[in-house]
Amino acid sequence: MAVAKSLGWYVIKIHGGPYQLSGLPDVLAIKDGHAAWAEFKRPGNEPTRIQAHRLRELALAGCSCAVVTSAGEYREFLEKAQCRL
């Protein structure tokens, strides 16, 4: 989250709960009206089936989406997403 904040994004950690849509990515970053969703995984791990489905849905809705394994990957993702602004 510090990476997103350092780049000027408003960032929210998504916590699962009984009233939340299942499979939402871990972190939502917002900047200039654009949403960038990131699912964090350990190297070698893949998103679950529902997580992959939610990422596709969000991408089709115009959001930037990624699965990342490090702070460096997350920074690269947000910098690319920022270019879309």
Secondary structure, 3 states (H helix, E strand, C coil): CHHHHHCCCEEEECCCCCCCCCCCCCEEEEECCEEEEEEECCCCCCCCHHHHHHHHHHHHCCCEEEEECCHHHHHHHHHHHHHCC
